[in-house]
Amino acid sequence: MEYFYVHHSICQLKVEVTGDKVTEIDFVDNIEDSNIPEKYASIYTEILEYLEGKRKAFTFEIEPKGTEFQKKAWAALRDIPYGETRTYKEIAKAVGNEKACRAVGLANNRNPIVLAIPCHRVIGSNGKLVGFGGGLDVKEKLLNLEKEND
């Protein structure tokens, strides 16, 4: 496992890569200086391009670690188109159990690969922004970025 950091005005991220697959992208408060290994330069570039509104989808491979339900929920999140949102209930329906809203919320909370698994696109049934590991201000910035560049 290797890692590097991405610094952008929207957020700061730690990216972990095992082999040739991204296994974690997480928000961090403090960035350590790190060199981006040449073999991961394209991953770094894709993340920056996304944060600058120049990229709508990632091409790097991901390998999230979680339960079968979490993986199913994360797959449903990846089906949310760029610039759109879904409610927890809609994601619960997509995974085959419309009563699993809380379980979907917990899966969102445990999302190991933010941005690539776009949990920021999930909102409350009342249309409000709720729960986000990077903070609601970052969630709002990401949603606005996508809306502006859709």
Summary of the structure (lengths in Angstrom):
residues: 150
radius of gyration: 14.9
end to end distance: 34.1
largest distance: 45.3
contacts: 425
relative contact order: 0.16
helix: 38%
strand: 17%
